Amino acid sequence: MQSRKHSIIETILNTLSGFIISWVMTLMVLPWFGFNITAGQGFTITVIYTVVSVIRSYFWRRLFNRLHKKGIL
C-alpha cells in the first residue's frame, strides 16, 4: 500500500507534468471563445485548476487505498 506522503508526491508530479500543456492550451483555447487573456492571467487560471486537480487526485487516491485496505477492492 502506498503511504500518504508517496500519494501526494505522485499526485503533484503527475499534475505538474500536464501544467505546461494546460497553460499553453489555456492561452490558445480561451481566445477562440472571445476571452483575450495575457500569459500571466493564463498562468493564474492554470494554477487554480492545478490546485483543484491535486486535491481531487489526492482525495480519490486515499479513498481507493482505504477501500483496498478494508478488502472492498
PDB file with one MODEL, atoms N, CA, C and O in Angstrom:
MODEL        1
ATOM      1  N   MET A   1       0.844  -1.180   0.000  1.00  0.00           N
ATOM      2  CA  MET A   1       0.000   0.000   0.000  1.00  0.00           C
ATOM      3  C   MET A   1       0.889   1.244   0.000  1.00  0.00           C
ATOM      4  O   MET A   1       1.970   1.249   0.590  1.00  0.00           O
ATOM      5  N   GLN A   2       0.430   2.266  -0.652  1.00  0.00           N
ATOM      6  CA  GLN A   2       1.188   3.497  -0.787  1.00  0.00           C
ATOM      7  C   GLN A   2       0.957   4.404   0.427  1.00  0.00           C
ATOM      8  O   GLN A   2      -0.169   4.537   0.905  1.00  0.00           O
ATOM      9  N   SER A   3       2.021   5.018   0.914  1.00  0.00           N
ATOM     10  CA  SER A   3       1.888   5.940   2.047  1.00  0.00           C
ATOM     11  C   SER A   3       1.243   7.242   1.578  1.00  0.00           C
ATOM     12  O   SER A   3       1.203   7.531   0.382  1.00  0.00           O
ATOM     13  N   ARG A   4       0.742   8.020   2.529  1.00  0.00           N
ATOM     14  CA  ARG A   4       0.146   9.314   2.194  1.00  0.00           C
ATOM     15  C   ARG A   4       1.167  10.237   1.546  1.00  0.00           C
ATOM     16  O   ARG A   4       0.858  10.961   0.599  1.00  0.00           O
ATOM     17  N   LYS A   5       2.390  10.201   2.069  1.00  0.00           N
ATOM     18  CA  LYS A   5       3.446  11.043   1.513  1.00  0.00           C
ATOM     19  C   LYS A   5       3.701  10.697   0.053  1.00  0.00           C
ATOM     20  O   LYS A   5       3.802  11.586  -0.792  1.00  0.00           O
ATOM     21  N   HIS A   6       3.804   9.409  -0.239  1.00  0.00           N
ATOM     22  CA  HIS A   6       4.034   8.996  -1.621  1.00  0.00           C
ATOM     23  C   HIS A   6       2.836   9.329  -2.497  1.00  0.00           C
ATOM     24  O   HIS A   6       3.004   9.659  -3.671  1.00  0.00           O
ATOM     25  N   SER A   7       1.632   9.249  -1.946  1.00  0.00           N
ATOM     26  CA  SER A   7       0.433   9.599  -2.714  1.00  0.00           C
ATOM     27  C   SER A   7       0.458  11.049  -3.147  1.00  0.00           C
ATOM     28  O   SER A   7       0.178  11.356  -4.306  1.00  0.00           O
ATOM     29  N   ILE A   8       0.791  11.952  -2.222  1.00  0.00           N
ATOM     30  CA  ILE A   8       0.782  13.372  -2.572  1.00  0.00           C
ATOM     31  C   ILE A   8       1.921  13.700  -3.530  1.00  0.00           C
ATOM     32  O   ILE A   8       1.754  14.524  -4.428  1.00  0.00           O
ATOM     33  N   ILE A   9       3.085  13.058  -3.347  1.00  0.00           N
ATOM     34  CA  ILE A   9       4.204  13.300  -4.260  1.00  0.00           C
ATOM     35  C   ILE A   9       3.850  12.835  -5.669  1.00  0.00           C
ATOM     36  O   ILE A   9       4.093  13.551  -6.641  1.00  0.00           O
ATOM     37  N   GLU A  10       3.278  11.643  -5.781  1.00  0.00           N
ATOM     38  CA  GLU A  10       2.888  11.129  -7.090  1.00  0.00           C
ATOM     39  C   GLU A  10       1.834  12.024  -7.737  1.00  0.00           C
ATOM     40  O   GLU A  10       1.907  12.311  -8.931  1.00  0.00           O
ATOM     41  N   THR A  11       0.865  12.460  -6.953  1.00  0.00           N
ATOM     42  CA  THR A  11      -0.200  13.306  -7.472  1.00  0.00           C
ATOM     43  C   THR A  11       0.344  14.640  -7.966  1.00  0.00           C
ATOM     44  O   THR A  11      -0.041  15.114  -9.035  1.00  0.00           O
ATOM     45  N   ILE A  12       1.229  15.240  -7.197  1.00  0.00           N
ATOM     46  CA  ILE A  12       1.810  16.530  -7.599  1.00  0.00           C
ATOM     47  C   ILE A  12       2.643  16.373  -8.868  1.00  0.00           C
ATOM     48  O   ILE A  12       2.519  17.175  -9.793  1.00  0.00           O
ATOM     49  N   LEU A  13       3.489  15.346  -8.918  1.00  0.00           N
ATOM     50  CA  LEU A  13       4.314  15.137 -10.118  1.00  0.00           C
ATOM     51  C   LEU A  13       3.457  14.842 -11.341  1.00  0.00           C
ATOM     52  O   LEU A  13       3.747  15.323 -12.437  1.00  0.00           O
ATOM     53  N   ASN A  14       2.420  14.065 -11.158  1.00  0.00           N
ATOM     54  CA  ASN A  14       1.519  13.747 -12.259  1.00  0.00           C
ATOM     55  C   ASN A  14       0.826  15.015 -12.765  1.00  0.00           C
ATOM     56  O   ASN A  14       0.717  15.230 -13.972  1.00  0.00           O
ATOM     57  N   THR A  15       0.369  15.833 -11.852  1.00  0.00           N
ATOM     58  CA  THR A  15      -0.329  17.054 -12.233  1.00  0.00           C
ATOM     59  C   THR A  15       0.628  18.063 -12.867  1.00  0.00           C
ATOM     60  O   THR A  15       0.284  18.707 -13.859  1.00  0.00           O
ATOM     61  N   LEU A  16       1.812  18.201 -12.305  1.00  0.00           N
ATOM     62  CA  LEU A  16       2.778  19.152 -12.864  1.00  0.00           C
ATOM     63  C   LEU A  16       3.222  18.773 -14.272  1.00  0.00           C
ATOM     64  O   LEU A  16       3.559  19.637 -15.082  1.00  0.00           O
ATOM     65  N   SER A  17       3.218  17.470 -14.556  1.00  0.00           N
ATOM     66  CA  SER A  17       3.621  17.049 -15.900  1.00  0.00           C
ATOM     67  C   SER A  17       2.673  17.598 -16.961  1.00  0.00           C
ATOM     68  O   SER A  17       3.064  17.762 -18.116  1.00  0.00           O
ATOM     69  N   GLY A  18       1.436  17.880 -16.578  1.00  0.00           N
ATOM     70  CA  GLY A  18       0.477  18.464 -17.515  1.00  0.00           C
ATOM     71  C   GLY A  18       0.322  19.964 -17.385  1.00  0.00           C
ATOM     72  O   GLY A  18      -0.442  20.571 -18.135  1.00  0.00           O
ATOM     73  N   PHE A  19       1.031  20.575 -16.448  1.00  0.00           N
ATOM     74  CA  PHE A  19       0.852  22.001 -16.182  1.00  0.00           C
ATOM     75  C   PHE A  19       1.182  22.866 -17.396  1.00  0.00           C
ATOM     76  O   PHE A  19       0.402  23.745 -17.763  1.00  0.00           O
ATOM     77  N   ILE A  20       2.317  22.622 -18.009  1.00  0.00           N
ATOM     78  CA  ILE A  20       2.729  23.461 -19.147  1.00  0.00           C
ATOM     79  C   ILE A  20       1.765  23.284 -20.314  1.00  0.00           C
ATOM     80  O   ILE A  20       1.395  24.256 -20.973  1.00  0.00           O
ATOM     81  N   ILE A  21       1.362  22.050 -20.566  1.00  0.00           N
ATOM     82  CA  ILE A  21       0.392  21.808 -21.641  1.00  0.00           C
ATOM     83  C   ILE A  21      -0.909  22.545 -21.343  1.00  0.00           C
ATOM     84  O   ILE A  21      -1.490  23.159 -22.238  1.00  0.00           O
ATOM     85  N   SER A  22      -1.367  22.491 -20.109  1.00  0.00           N
ATOM     86  CA  SER A  22      -2.608  23.171 -19.732  1.00  0.00           C
ATOM     87  C   SER A  22      -2.486  24.679 -19.899  1.00  0.00           C
ATOM     88  O   SER A  22      -3.424  25.339 -20.348  1.00  0.00           O
ATOM     89  N   TRP A  23      -1.332  25.219 -19.538  1.00  0.00           N
ATOM     90  CA  TRP A  23      -1.124  26.667 -19.659  1.00  0.00           C
ATOM     91  C   TRP A  23      -1.173  27.089 -21.124  1.00  0.00           C
ATOM     92  O   TRP A  23      -1.832  28.063 -21.488  1.00  0.00           O
ATOM     93  N   VAL A  24      -0.462  26.333 -21.949  1.00  0.00           N
ATOM     94  CA  VAL A  24      -0.456  26.638 -23.382  1.00  0.00           C
ATOM     95  C   VAL A  24      -1.865  26.499 -23.958  1.00  0.00           C
ATOM     96  O   VAL A  24      -2.300  27.337 -24.748  1.00  0.00           O
ATOM     97  N   MET A  25      -2.570  25.452 -23.567  1.00  0.00           N
ATOM     98  CA  MET A  25      -3.931  25.243 -24.061  1.00  0.00           C
ATOM     99  C   MET A  25      -4.855  26.369 -23.612  1.00  0.00           C
ATOM    100  O   MET A  25      -5.710  26.810 -24.380  1.00  0.00           O
ATOM    101  N   THR A  26      -4.694  26.837 -22.383  1.00  0.00           N
ATOM    102  CA  THR A  26      -5.498  27.957 -21.897  1.00  0.00           C
ATOM    103  C   THR A  26      -5.268  29.183 -22.767  1.00  0.00           C
ATOM    104  O   THR A  26      -6.212  29.872 -23.154  1.00  0.00           O
ATOM    105  N   LEU A  27      -4.001  29.446 -23.068  1.00  0.00           N
ATOM    106  CA  LEU A  27      -3.673  30.610 -23.897  1.00  0.00           C
ATOM    107  C   LEU A  27      -4.197  30.472 -25.328  1.00  0.00           C
ATOM    108  O   LEU A  27      -4.480  31.471 -25.989  1.00  0.00           O
ATOM    109  N   MET A  28      -4.324  29.242 -25.797  1.00  0.00           N
ATOM    110  CA  MET A  28      -4.797  29.012 -27.158  1.00  0.00           C
ATOM    111  C   MET A  28      -6.319  28.939 -27.237  1.00  0.00           C
ATOM    112  O   MET A  28      -6.918  29.497 -28.157  1.00  0.00           O
ATOM    113  N   VAL A  29      -6.942  28.268 -26.295  1.00  0.00           N
ATOM    114  CA  VAL A  29      -8.377  27.972 -26.395  1.00  0.00           C
ATOM    115  C   VAL A  29      -9.253  29.155 -25.988  1.00  0.00           C
ATOM    116  O   VAL A  29     -10.240  29.440 -26.667  1.00  0.00           O
ATOM    117  N   LEU A  30      -8.923  29.842 -24.910  1.00  0.00           N
ATOM    118  CA  LEU A  30      -9.793  30.925 -24.449  1.00  0.00           C
ATOM    119  C   LEU A  30     -10.023  32.001 -25.507  1.00  0.00           C
ATOM    120  O   LEU A  30     -11.145  32.493 -25.630  1.00  0.00           O
ATOM    121  N   PRO A  31      -9.004  32.384 -26.274  1.00  0.00           N
ATOM    122  CA  PRO A  31      -9.268  33.368 -27.335  1.00  0.00           C
ATOM    123  C   PRO A  31     -10.270  32.878 -28.387  1.00  0.00           C
ATOM    124  O   PRO A  31     -10.971  33.686 -28.996  1.00  0.00           O
ATOM    125  N   TRP A  32     -10.339  31.573 -28.600  1.00  0.00           N
ATOM    126  CA  TRP A  32     -11.320  31.030 -29.542  1.00  0.00           C
ATOM    127  C   TRP A  32     -12.747  31.347 -29.099  1.00  0.00           C
ATOM    128  O   TRP A  32     -13.662  31.419 -29.919  1.00  0.00           O
ATOM    129  N   PHE A  33     -12.924  31.533 -27.797  1.00  0.00           N
ATOM    130  CA  PHE A  33     -14.240  31.814 -27.234  1.00  0.00           C
ATOM    131  C   PHE A  33     -14.405  33.287 -26.875  1.00  0.00           C
ATOM    132  O   PHE A  33     -15.330  33.658 -26.153  1.00  0.00           O
ATOM    133  N   GLY A  34     -13.507  34.114 -27.379  1.00  0.00           N
ATOM    134  CA  GLY A  34     -13.630  35.548 -27.185  1.00  0.00           C
ATOM    135  C   GLY A  34     -12.999  36.097 -25.921  1.00  0.00           C
ATOM    136  O   GLY A  34     -13.195  37.268 -25.598  1.00  0.00           O
ATOM    137  N   PHE A  35     -12.243  35.275 -25.194  1.00  0.00           N
ATOM    138  CA  PHE A  35     -11.571  35.728 -23.980  1.00  0.00           C
ATOM    139  C   PHE A  35     -10.107  35.998 -24.295  1.00  0.00           C
ATOM    140  O   PHE A  35      -9.314  35.066 -24.426  1.00  0.00           O
ATOM    141  N   ASN A  36      -9.755  37.244 -24.415  1.00  0.00           N
ATOM    142  CA  ASN A  36      -8.368  37.614 -24.681  1.00  0.00           C
ATOM    143  C   ASN A  36      -7.661  37.816 -23.347  1.00  0.00           C
ATOM    144  O   ASN A  36      -7.986  38.733 -22.593  1.00  0.00           O
ATOM    145  N   ILE A  37      -6.700  36.958 -23.069  1.00  0.00           N
ATOM    146  CA  ILE A  37      -6.006  36.991 -21.782  1.00  0.00           C
ATOM    147  C   ILE A  37      -4.510  37.126 -22.000  1.00  0.00           C
ATOM    148  O   ILE A  37      -3.981  36.811 -23.065  1.00  0.00           O
ATOM    149  N   THR A  38      -3.846  37.606 -20.957  1.00  0.00           N
ATOM    150  CA  THR A  38      -2.383  37.701 -21.001  1.00  0.00           C
ATOM    151  C   THR A  38      -1.796  36.365 -20.546  1.00  0.00           C
ATOM    152  O   THR A  38      -2.507  35.509 -20.019  1.00  0.00           O
ATOM    153  N   ALA A  39      -0.502  36.203 -20.754  1.00  0.00           N
ATOM    154  CA  ALA A  39       0.181  34.990 -20.295  1.00  0.00           C
ATOM    155  C   ALA A  39       0.068  34.865 -18.778  1.00  0.00           C
ATOM    156  O   ALA A  39      -0.099  33.765 -18.251  1.00  0.00           O
ATOM    157  N   GLY A  40       0.160  36.004 -18.075  1.00  0.00           N
ATOM    158  CA  GLY A  40       0.040  35.989 -16.619  1.00  0.00           C
ATOM    159  C   GLY A  40      -1.337  35.556 -16.154  1.00  0.00           C
ATOM    160  O   GLY A  40      -1.458  34.798 -15.191  1.00  0.00           O
ATOM    161  N   GLN A  41      -2.376  36.028 -16.827  1.00  0.00           N
ATOM    162  CA  GLN A  41      -3.732  35.607 -16.484  1.00  0.00           C
ATOM    163  C   GLN A  41      -3.919  34.121 -16.780  1.00  0.00           C
ATOM    164  O   GLN A  41      -4.543  33.399 -16.002  1.00  0.00           O
ATOM    165  N   GLY A  42      -3.376  33.670 -17.910  1.00  0.00           N
ATOM    166  CA  GLY A  42      -3.453  32.243 -18.240  1.00  0.00           C
ATOM    167  C   GLY A  42      -2.731  31.395 -17.212  1.00  0.00           C
ATOM    168  O   GLY A  42      -3.185  30.308 -16.854  1.00  0.00           O
ATOM    169  N   PHE A  43      -1.599  31.903 -16.742  1.00  0.00           N
ATOM    170  CA  PHE A  43      -0.853  31.187 -15.708  1.00  0.00           C
ATOM    171  C   PHE A  43      -1.682  31.073 -14.434  1.00  0.00           C
ATOM    172  O   PHE A  43      -1.742  30.005 -13.825  1.00  0.00           O
ATOM    173  N   THR A  44      -2.320  32.171 -14.027  1.00  0.00           N
ATOM    174  CA  THR A  44      -3.135  32.159 -12.811  1.00  0.00           C
ATOM    175  C   THR A  44      -4.306  31.190 -12.938  1.00  0.00           C
ATOM    176  O   THR A  44      -4.602  30.447 -12.003  1.00  0.00           O
ATOM    177  N   ILE A  45      -4.962  31.195 -14.076  1.00  0.00           N
ATOM    178  CA  ILE A  45      -6.066  30.262 -14.314  1.00  0.00           C
ATOM    179  C   ILE A  45      -5.558  28.829 -14.210  1.00  0.00           C
ATOM    180  O   ILE A  45      -6.201  27.987 -13.584  1.00  0.00           O
ATOM    181  N   THR A  46      -4.413  28.548 -14.818  1.00  0.00           N
ATOM    182  CA  THR A  46      -3.840  27.206 -14.788  1.00  0.00           C
ATOM    183  C   THR A  46      -3.461  26.798 -13.371  1.00  0.00           C
ATOM    184  O   THR A  46      -3.657  25.644 -12.992  1.00  0.00           O
ATOM    185  N   VAL A  47      -2.926  27.719 -12.584  1.00  0.00           N
ATOM    186  CA  VAL A  47      -2.585  27.423 -11.185  1.00  0.00           C
ATOM    187  C   VAL A  47      -3.838  27.029 -10.409  1.00  0.00           C
ATOM    188  O   VAL A  47      -3.816  26.056  -9.656  1.00  0.00           O
ATOM    189  N   ILE A  48      -4.926  27.772 -10.585  1.00  0.00           N
ATOM    190  CA  ILE A  48      -6.172  27.462  -9.870  1.00  0.00           C
ATOM    191  C   ILE A  48      -6.646  26.055 -10.219  1.00  0.00           C
ATOM    192  O   ILE A  48      -6.963  25.267  -9.327  1.00  0.00           O
ATOM    193  N   TYR A  49      -6.695  25.739 -11.500  1.00  0.00           N
ATOM    194  CA  TYR A  49      -7.135  24.401 -11.907  1.00  0.00           C
ATOM    195  C   TYR A  49      -6.170  23.316 -11.443  1.00  0.00           C
ATOM    196  O   TYR A  49      -6.594  22.205 -11.126  1.00  0.00           O
ATOM    197  N   THR A  50      -4.893  23.624 -11.401  1.00  0.00           N
ATOM    198  CA  THR A  50      -3.909  22.648 -10.943  1.00  0.00           C
ATOM    199  C   THR A  50      -4.098  22.336  -9.462  1.00  0.00           C
ATOM    200  O   THR A  50      -4.046  21.171  -9.068  1.00  0.00           O
ATOM    201  N   VAL A  51      -4.314  23.351  -8.642  1.00  0.00           N
ATOM    202  CA  VAL A  51      -4.541  23.128  -7.207  1.00  0.00           C
ATOM    203  C   VAL A  51      -5.780  22.263  -6.995  1.00  0.00           C
ATOM    204  O   VAL A  51      -5.758  21.327  -6.196  1.00  0.00           O
ATOM    205  N   VAL A  52      -6.844  22.571  -7.702  1.00  0.00           N
ATOM    206  CA  VAL A  52      -8.067  21.765  -7.595  1.00  0.00           C
ATOM    207  C   VAL A  52      -7.793  20.326  -8.031  1.00  0.00           C
ATOM    208  O   VAL A  52      -8.288  19.385  -7.412  1.00  0.00           O
ATOM    209  N   SER A  53      -7.015  20.156  -9.080  1.00  0.00           N
ATOM    210  CA  SER A  53      -6.690  18.827  -9.573  1.00  0.00           C
ATOM    211  C   SER A  53      -5.881  18.019  -8.561  1.00  0.00           C
ATOM    212  O   SER A  53      -6.132  16.828  -8.376  1.00  0.00           O
ATOM    213  N   VAL A  54      -4.916  18.655  -7.907  1.00  0.00           N
ATOM    214  CA  VAL A  54      -4.103  17.968  -6.898  1.00  0.00           C
ATOM    215  C   VAL A  54      -4.986  17.499  -5.748  1.00  0.00           C
ATOM    216  O   VAL A  54      -4.868  16.358  -5.304  1.00  0.00           O
ATOM    217  N   ILE A  55      -5.854  18.355  -5.271  1.00  0.00           N
ATOM    218  CA  ILE A  55      -6.756  17.990  -4.167  1.00  0.00           C
ATOM    219  C   ILE A  55      -7.670  16.844  -4.577  1.00  0.00           C
ATOM    220  O   ILE A  55      -7.847  15.891  -3.819  1.00  0.00           O
ATOM    221  N   ARG A  56      -8.250  16.929  -5.771  1.00  0.00           N
ATOM    222  CA  ARG A  56      -9.139  15.880  -6.267  1.00  0.00           C
ATOM    223  C   ARG A  56      -8.414  14.543  -6.402  1.00  0.00           C
ATOM    224  O   ARG A  56      -8.917  13.507  -5.965  1.00  0.00           O
ATOM    225  N   SER A  57      -7.234  14.575  -7.009  1.00  0.00           N
ATOM    226  CA  SER A  57      -6.476  13.335  -7.191  1.00  0.00           C
ATOM    227  C   SER A  57      -6.072  12.719  -5.864  1.00  0.00           C
ATOM    228  O   SER A  57      -6.151  11.502  -5.696  1.00  0.00           O
ATOM    229  N   TYR A  58      -5.644  13.535  -4.931  1.00  0.00           N
ATOM    230  CA  TYR A  58      -5.242  13.039  -3.606  1.00  0.00           C
ATOM    231  C   TYR A  58      -6.441  12.403  -2.895  1.00  0.00           C
ATOM    232  O   TYR A  58      -6.308  11.335  -2.297  1.00  0.00           O
ATOM    233  N   PHE A  59      -7.598  13.044  -2.955  1.00  0.00           N
ATOM    234  CA  PHE A  59      -8.804  12.505  -2.330  1.00  0.00           C
ATOM    235  C   PHE A  59      -9.127  11.114  -2.872  1.00  0.00           C
ATOM    236  O   PHE A  59      -9.328  10.173  -2.104  1.00  0.00           O
ATOM    237  N   TRP A  60      -9.177  10.989  -4.198  1.00  0.00           N
ATOM    238  CA  TRP A  60      -9.515   9.695  -4.792  1.00  0.00           C
ATOM    239  C   TRP A  60      -8.467   8.629  -4.481  1.00  0.00           C
ATOM    240  O   TRP A  60      -8.819   7.478  -4.225  1.00  0.00           O
ATOM    241  N   ARG A  61      -7.198   8.992  -4.500  1.00  0.00           N
ATOM    242  CA  ARG A  61      -6.124   8.045  -4.192  1.00  0.00           C
ATOM    243  C   ARG A  61      -6.283   7.511  -2.773  1.00  0.00           C
ATOM    244  O   ARG A  61      -6.199   6.305  -2.546  1.00  0.00           O
ATOM    245  N   ARG A  62      -6.514   8.411  -1.820  1.00  0.00           N
ATOM    246  CA  ARG A  62      -6.648   7.991  -0.418  1.00  0.00           C
ATOM    247  C   ARG A  62      -7.901   7.147  -0.222  1.00  0.00           C
ATOM    248  O   ARG A  62      -7.874   6.176   0.534  1.00  0.00           O
ATOM    249  N   LEU A  63      -9.003   7.501  -0.892  1.00  0.00           N
ATOM    250  CA  LEU A  63     -10.231   6.723  -0.781  1.00  0.00           C
ATOM    251  C   LEU A  63     -10.014   5.301  -1.300  1.00  0.00           C
ATOM    252  O   LEU A  63     -10.407   4.337  -0.643  1.00  0.00           O
ATOM    253  N   PHE A  64      -9.399   5.166  -2.461  1.00  0.00           N
ATOM    254  CA  PHE A  64      -9.177   3.842  -3.024  1.00  0.00           C
ATOM    255  C   PHE A  64      -8.176   3.041  -2.194  1.00  0.00           C
ATOM    256  O   PHE A  64      -8.312   1.824  -2.076  1.00  0.00           O
ATOM    257  N   ASN A  65      -7.176   3.703  -1.620  1.00  0.00           N
ATOM    258  CA  ASN A  65      -6.263   2.993  -0.721  1.00  0.00           C
ATOM    259  C   ASN A  65      -7.003   2.482   0.507  1.00  0.00           C
ATOM    260  O   ASN A  65      -6.759   1.361   0.954  1.00  0.00           O
ATOM    261  N   ARG A  66      -7.910   3.295   1.062  1.00  0.00           N
ATOM    262  CA  ARG A  66      -8.694   2.881   2.223  1.00  0.00           C
ATOM    263  C   ARG A  66      -9.609   1.706   1.876  1.00  0.00           C
ATOM    264  O   ARG A  66      -9.713   0.748   2.641  1.00  0.00           O
ATOM    265  N   LEU A  67     -10.274   1.786   0.713  1.00  0.00           N
ATOM    266  CA  LEU A  67     -11.141   0.688   0.283  1.00  0.00           C
ATOM    267  C   LEU A  67     -10.341  -0.589   0.050  1.00  0.00           C
ATOM    268  O   LEU A  67     -10.808  -1.683   0.367  1.00  0.00           O
ATOM    269  N   HIS A  68      -9.160  -0.455  -0.495  1.00  0.00           N
ATOM    270  CA  HIS A  68      -8.298  -1.614  -0.722  1.00  0.00           C
ATOM    271  C   HIS A  68      -7.874  -2.227   0.611  1.00  0.00           C
ATOM    272  O   HIS A  68      -7.876  -3.448   0.766  1.00  0.00           O
ATOM    273  N   LYS A  69      -7.513  -1.384   1.564  1.00  0.00           N
ATOM    274  CA  LYS A  69      -7.082  -1.862   2.875  1.00  0.00           C
ATOM    275  C   LYS A  69      -8.193  -2.621   3.587  1.00  0.00           C
ATOM    276  O   LYS A  69      -7.929  -3.594   4.293  1.00  0.00           O
ATOM    277  N   LYS A  70      -9.461  -2.172   3.401  1.00  0.00           N
ATOM    278  CA  LYS A  70     -10.605  -2.821   4.036  1.00  0.00           C
ATOM    279  C   LYS A  70     -11.048  -4.073   3.268  1.00  0.00           C
ATOM    280  O   LYS A  70     -11.947  -4.783   3.718  1.00  0.00           O
ATOM    281  N   GLY A  71     -10.437  -4.345   2.135  1.00  0.00           N
ATOM    282  CA  GLY A  71     -10.764  -5.529   1.350  1.00  0.00           C
ATOM    283  C   GLY A  71     -11.958  -5.353   0.454  1.00  0.00           C
ATOM    284  O   GLY A  71     -12.459  -6.332  -0.099  1.00  0.00           O
ATOM    285  N   ILE A  72     -12.431  -4.137   0.291  1.00  0.00           N
ATOM    286  CA  ILE A  72     -13.575  -3.873  -0.562  1.00  0.00           C
ATOM    287  C   ILE A  72     -13.185  -3.939  -2.037  1.00  0.00           C
ATOM    288  O   ILE A  72     -13.979  -4.338  -2.888  1.00  0.00           O
ATOM    289  N   LEU A  73     -11.953  -3.541  -2.317  1.00  0.00           N
ATOM    290  CA  LEU A  73     -11.456  -3.604  -3.700  1.00  0.00           C
ATOM    291  C   LEU A  73     -10.423  -4.688  -3.839  1.00  0.00           C
ATOM    292  O   LEU A  73      -9.887  -4.895  -4.928  1.00  0.00           O
TER     293      LEU A  73
ENDMDL
END
